[in-house]
Amino acid sequence: MSARTMRTIGALAAGALLLSGCGGGDGGDAAGSGGDWTIPSSDPEASITVVGHLDPVAEDMDDVVAAFEEEHPSVDVTYQQVPFDDLNSVLDSRITSKSGDPDVFWVDQPRVSALATRGYLEDLTDQFGDLTDGLQEATVENSSYDGKLWSLPIANSTQVLYYNKTLLEQAGLTPPSTDPDERITWQQLKEDAAAAKAAGATYGLLFGQPNRYYQLEPLPVSAGGGIGAEGEGNLTPAVVDEGWVDAMTYYGSLYADGVSPRGITAEQTDATFLEGGTAYMVQGNWLVPQLADSDVDWGAALNPVWEGGEPVTPNGSWSVGMNPFSQNKEAAAIFMKWLAVDGESGYATNRSFSELPANTAGLESYLTSDAFTGSEAGQQAAEVVELESTTTGVGRVATVGYVEFEDIMGRAFSDIANGSDPAAALESAQSQLETAWAQYQ
């Protein structure tokens, strides 16, 4: 019987990170060392602690851990869930304590450079550098910084425009297309979502991750703006150009006009769409298996494009990193290798609703699973996922200041959704970023 425990950790600190300067937390000496440990050929007797944002039951992390422990019975894993929005502050507090807890943690790929610079990640280059051939190249790049591998990719992502066929038929609307030449515009989507709501839908349009940069980056970029930063090291904030203002004015209008609902969090959006009262939802590929098991009569289309702009989708996802102060690095490495590299990826194969696997063999199996092949809608989704992930993906801004960027922009997006003037909110965010990034200049 496994001794692992699974519990939700509340936020240990609020607000901005405690660190100031690139070597913050006094972890800088550990970063870059690579250590003198190896990935052992046989399992040690060890216990490791793993921190991630996924729910142990609802998102199958208990199944992932159980499968690992069945194959590696001498390594006991304690998995602890931390809400996504609290992950920065929790890791900041626990890693800088130098206790070695947690041993392994989930790393949002755009944060790799910031976490590595702060000394929060063990350099994995020597141990894993020759084991990444079976992983998608883009995910390895997203997990690297300054020529070194700092985390091990377990997932990638793209976005799909899902729609409720019953609600569209009720409103007399033509479903959006999977044909790149007939991709729906954001402007048309707002009109159609409003019409669906007027015809009886509870909600017109949901974003899977409202007020988060990952979800909203395609809007300003497709509208002709930039990714949000420029210059050396992407440390000059750039969120006040015409494309950003236009895109965020549009975003705010969705809420002001009642097309999109306020008050529904990212943790609630999937369940909301699955209830059947929402006409459209922009969400990741991970929604497909849930829809396949639901009673919703659904379809899938390409992500919208800004009128007159180029199509853009977000990519990147999660990696796993190792605490440089871990006292169980060899056992931690065995777990990480099993999650990402072994077979078709232990992480992907033991979850029902996983992201796109970074493991190439796992990706092939993922897109040929019943969820994607068992219905017309699933086949539409597979077509969209393949096209978007190979042709329209734009990575989130790569900078050592990403953690501050994500936090500051998230607050600006929330203010805009709640009625603040978009231009003023972006000007304020620009000023906050300039102050926060002064430490890196």
Secondary structure, DSSP 8 states (H G I E B T S, - for coil): ------EE---SS-SS-S--STTGGGTTTTTT---S----SS--SEEEEEEESS-TTTTSHHHHHHHHHHHSTTEEEEEEE--GGGHHHHHHHHHTTTS---SEEEEEGGGHHHHHHTT-S---HHHHGGG-TTB-HHHHHHTEETTEE-SEE-EE--EEEEEEHHHHHHHT-----S-GGG--BHHHHHHHHHHHHHTT-SEEEEESSTT-HHHHTHHHHHTT--SSEESGGG-EE---SHHHHHHHHHHHHHHHTTSS-SS--HHHHHHHHHTT-EEEEEEETTHHHHHHTSS--EEEE---B-TTS---EE---EEEEE-TT-S-HHHHHHHHHHHHTSTT-HHHHT-TT--EESBHHHHHHHHTSHHHHSSHHHHHHHHHHHHHHHHTEE-----TTHHHHHHHHHHHHHHHHTT--HHHHHHHHHHHHHHHGGGG-
